[in-house]
């Protein structure tokens, strides 16, 4: 089974679609229940999809999601920590609370959700964790602010987890895409083909997962052909 947070749209949805069509049972969460129901309906006929409404910026929702998935009593082959939020700003003048909001959504959720499932993977001696970070995880740029801080934290988390999981045969991959055409970029006055497609990221995750047992892609960095936006 593959578990995906923030899977009702964008990169998360593309990953759900890719793996579902390959026969993977899916457990997916998102804030919008109607979007989750639409996803399940549109993928009807593929593998079974379990939907959970959850706002993973809240620890109690992370806990409920973890409990709901574990209650399915299925092996977890893949965990994709994809839920995230981007609000542009600068450290010196972004709105009060921006730091806490983006850390809770982007980083704390990744920490809580991973801890909820990683012991099962360790016991299986098998599993793969994908953390969907950003090129903002390793570089600074104008209007990065607290978003970049949270994504730097995600990359550090991935590196630590990778070292911890080596003896347990659990793989960890950081995925760091540049500008990808998702809801975060709605309203931007740029042509759609200036961005990468969410399906591009899903294909990379799928390819990294399908390597042999003896290989682990630690970092995936992918940018638009014409460079960062």
N, C-alpha and C positions, 0 to 999 in steps of 0.2 A: 504494500500500500504506500502511496505517496501522500504526504500531509503538506498542505500549502496554506500559508496565512496571506490575507489580502488577495484572495484568488478570484474575486468576482469581476475584475476588470484589469486592463493593462497587461503588464508582464506576468503577473500571477495567473490571470485567466489563460494567457497563451501557453503557460507551462501546464496548467490543468488540462487544456485541450490536447496538447501534444502527448502527454502520458496516458490520458484516458483513452485516446484513440489507439494507443499501443497495448491496451488491455489492463492498465493499472487501475486498481480500485483507488478511489480518491476520497480524502477527507479535507474539506476546504472551509475556511472561515472568512467572513467579511462583515462589515458594519450594516450593509443594506440587505435585508432579507429578500426583498423582491428581486434584486440583482442575482442573488444566489439561486433563487427559484428559476429564474430565466436561464441561468447557466446550466442547471440540472436538466431543464426541459430541452434545451438546444442540443445537449450531448446525450439525449436519450438514445439507447441502443448501443452506446459504448459501454465501458465498464461501469460498475456501480459507483455512484457519487453520493457521499454523505455531506450535507451542508450544515453549518453551524453559524448562527449569528453571533458575532463577538466584536467588540471594540478592544483590540489588543493593547491600546494605550492604558487600559485599566487592568490592574493585576488580577482582580476578581474574574474578569472575562477571560483572561489567559488561563486561569485555573479551571473554569468551567469548560473551556475548549479542550484542554488537556484531559480532563476527566471524561468528557464525552467521547473523545477519540480512543482513549485507553479502554473504555467500556465496550468498544467494538471487538476487543480481544483479537486483533489481527497483527501480524508482524509489520513493523514499519521499516520499509526499505529506504525511503527518501523523506527528508524533511527540508522544505523550502521556506526559509524565513524571508518573506517578501513584503509583508505589510510595512508601509512607510508613508511619510508625508513630507512634502517640500514646501516651505514658505521662504522666499528670498528675503535677505536682510543682511545687516552688518552688525557685528558684535556691539558696537558702540551706540547704535540707535534703533535696533529692532525692538518690536513691541515687548512689553513686560510679559513674561510667561512663555515666550517663544522657545527659549532654551529647554524648559521643563517639558513642554508639549512635544517637541521633536525628539528629545532624549527618551521620553516615555514610549512614544510610538515606534521609533526606529531602533532604539538600542535596548531598552528595558524589556520590550516584548520579545526580542530575539533571545535575551538571556533567560527569561522565564519559560518560554516555549521550548527552548533547547533542553533546559533542565528537566522539563516534563517528559521528554521522550528519549533522551540520550541513554538512560540506563537500560532501556529495552534494547536499543541497538547494541550496547556493550554486551549484554547477555547473549544476544544473537551472534556476536562476533561478526556482525555485518551491518552495513548501513552507510548512508551518504547524506551529509548535511550541506545544503547550499545556502549561503547567506547573501542575499541580494543587496549589495552595497552600492557604490557609485565611484566614478573617477574622482569625486569629491573626497573619497577616502584617503587619497594620498597626495592631493594637491590643494592649493589655496586659490580662490578666485573671487572676483567681485560679487557681492551679494550671496556669498556662501554662508556666512554667519553660523548660526547654531546647527543648520542642516549639515554643513561640512564637519562640524565638531562631532555630531552624532554618527556620521558615516566613518570618520576616522576611528571612533570607538568600535564600530562594528568590525572594521578590518583588524584591529587589535584583538578583539574577541575571537575572531576566526583563527588568527595565528596561534593564540593560546590553546584553543580547542583542538586545532590540528595536532599540536604536539602531544596533548593529553590523550588523544584517541588513537595514535599510531599503534600502541601495543594491543588495542582492542579491535583492530581491523575495521575501524569506522573511518570513512573518508570525510574530509572537510574541504569545501571549495568556496572561496570568495569570488563573487561575480560583481564586476565593477564596470557597468555600462556608462557611456556618455549619454547624450540627449537621445531619448527614445520617445517615440510619439505615443504618449499616454495622456490621461486627463490632466496631469500636472502641467502640461504645456498648452492647454486649451486657451484660445484667445491670443496666442502669440502670432505676430504678423510675419510668418515665415512659411514657405511651401512645405507640405508634408514630406516630400522626398528629401528635404534637408536633414530629416531625422532618421534614426534607425527604426526598424519595426520591432514591435514586441515579440513577434515570431522569431526574429533573429536571436533574441536572448534565449527563448525557449529551445531553439535548435542547439545552441551551445551547451545549455544545461543537459539536454538529452544526450549529446555526444560525449560530454564529460562523464556522465553516469555510465555509459556503455563501454568504457574502456575496460581492459582486463583487471582482474583482482589485484594485480601487482603494480598498477599505475594509479596515481592520484593527481589530478589537475588541481594545484593549490590556488592559483589566481587566474581569473579570466578578465582581461581588460579589452574592451571593445568600444570603438568610437565611430561617429559618423564619418563617412568617407572624406568629407570636406573639412573635418576637424570639429573641435568643440564649439558649442554655441554659447 
